[in-house]
Amino acid sequence: MNVVRVAQRALFLVLGVQCCLGTTLKLLTSDPINVDGTGNTGSTHLRIKNTDPKQPSTCTLFIKDFISTNTNGKMGVTATFYDKDMPTSAGRAVGPTIALQAAANEEFSIKVDFAHMVEAGESKGDLYCGDSDTPIGTLAAIKQLGLPFKVSVNENPQEKPELAFIDGQSLSVQLRNDDPVTYPFTWEMLIKGKSKKGSGQIGPNGVATIPVTPDPDWFSPYQSFFKDEPVDGKLTLRYQPKGAQSEDFYPAKPIPIKARLSSFTPGRREAQSTIVILLVLAFGGILSSYFNVDLVNRLRMVGIKKRLGKLVKETGEISPQLTSQLRVTLLLEHKRVVADLPKGVFFTPETASVLAQSATDTDGLEMRVNLAVQIADAAARLGRGTDTGMIAQSLADRVDRDLSSAQDLLRKSTLSAAEQQKVQTGIADAVNVLDALDAPDTALEETLAARVRDLQARFTDAVKGDPIYVQIKSQAPVPFLLLTPGRSAGSQAERDASSLKLKVVADLIEMQAKPSTEMIDALRRQDPHSVRSAELLLRELKDEVTPEDLRNAIQASPPQFSILIDRDVVRVNRASLMRVVFNNQRYNQASAKSLIECTWHFGHLNLTERGWEVFHYFPAVRPEPYQVDVTFKDEKQKDIPQGIPVQSLSIEVQPPYSEGSPHWAIEIQRWLIGFLVAVLGLFAGAKDKITTLDTLGTLFAIFLLGFAVDMAKNLILPKTS
């Protein structure tokens, strides 16, 4: 079918012949000259007519040469003419020229053979008659069947050449022609389904180069990041004569190629791949450290933080029952443990020892908070027992002493085993008393018996005749029932209260101090707080300082007191003792102070504290000083205004002491040594092996090598203790 189609498309003899002067012969048509590609020969039949209707014509026919359309050069073709065709066959061969005689209006055909038609494609030769310079016609020959088309890529290896393409750079591909023929050609480079096309011409047995500008779609920065991306492609070379309209019927040669594609120039790829290798290597080492050190320690730290959060919550809940100093001590210990926890994004092996110490400190804090909870619970029970009159005053004093002693010991940051046992014993003794309020206390009974004997000895007949004794007994007779043998003085708590009140009466008589109305009222009352009131009034008499004296000192202008702090430099998160100190030293130890409520204001977070001396810490440094001041209320909870100017304490808080640099700098040095070993090993030869893998495999291999950095570091430089 191709032969038929080629024959249909072959150029026919052009009949644009003008009869020259002196001849009336005219070339009407000729058969197509289809040249044999292997033999370089062709043949055709010429149809000639004498156009003179009356006279015969004589002429010598010849062809000068054929001109190749591809090269515009002469081909050196030789022609052999035959006599006029016979009815059944062609005539005999004559030679390169033939003398013809044609009758008037005669039409005939002759055969012509051609040799040495070496050039491919179309060629044309003029047919002349006699000595005329004007051809009587032009013959066209087509040589396209049987062409060897021995054009190949002049690169190694010959069977599948390797071509290296860089994105954005044109590549000159050299072709070699092993035929003695000039070939105009088209080429198509097909890679990854995308093609680039072009055209060119190559001479006989010569070489030519074609510039191939690669298609951007050929390249993948990911695949060619570390090495050229190898891809199979195809270069198709097709013979394409000039002026041809279709390439479907011309010889073509597909050449398989191995394309090596790179999105980067060699220098750029080397630089960026080195950077990425180092980064991935470092990432592997860091991730190894994260799994082996950071993650384990962070999980451990999370557990410690949860425990600390629970402890600070418990401390806040028990605060009202604890002394100021113990509350501050526990809260500061909590802040210290939290501050000692590792911070930042880089945990070192030494972090384990830090966390171990933090866990130990948390255990100690937890023990102290648990004991503080027990103290607070016992203090709350004591308060309820006192308010309801269920506990004797002496027992309440004993419980209060035990709990106070326990709190004093618990303020220490570290308790020895003996101290811890002493705290637990004090709490246990207090709890035992509180648990047995329904039954008389044996020890207290012995104390009461001894106390009554002492009182009977003090209240002699002479004392009983004293006016003070007479006045008090007449106005508050209940306590004196304890001195009457055989009379019931009530429960153990009531007898205890009566004995304590009688001690107050005996002291008043010895002092010859006339009892005030408040004293008589306290001795008469049977409420749980009457004993405390009587004892307090007695101490006021002994101190010779009354609440009114204190009120006057507070209201004086200027006030006769100062606010003092126990240190010159106040630092963040360090407990400081602050006290209200009267100018009159006797006032500072006066019992009357217990009747005046002193409230502290610390100038941050609306925090307040009650007491004549308190412990407090400031959580942060700020530009302006903290202003600490106090307010006062009397026993009836009425404000006691201060004199002018109002007393205030200005406190500048300094940063905490530096505790030295952490271990992270040393650990980074150790890690870098291990990292350097991995880098040297990588660039000493491992890199060439690793980069033979694809991009993902290369990254994974480098990552694994980096993951071993931490192990190499620990082998070379063991962990410090």
PyMOL commands that set and color helices and strands:
alter all, ss='L'
color gray80, all
select helices_A, chain A and resi 2-9+216-218+266-321+324-340+350-388+393-410+417-435+442-458+461-464+467-475+478-483+492-511+517-524+530-543+547-555+585-588+591-595+664-690+695-707+709-716
alter helices_A, ss='H'
color red, helices_A
select strands_A, chain A and resi 25-30+33-36+42-50+57-68+78-84+93-95+97-102+107-115+121-129+137-145+151-153+162-166+171-177+183-191+194-202+207-212+229-239+252-262+561-565+570-571+576-582+597-601+608-610+613-616+626-633+639-640+648-651+653-654
alter strands_A, ss='S'
color yellow, strands_A
deselect
rebuild
show_as cartoon
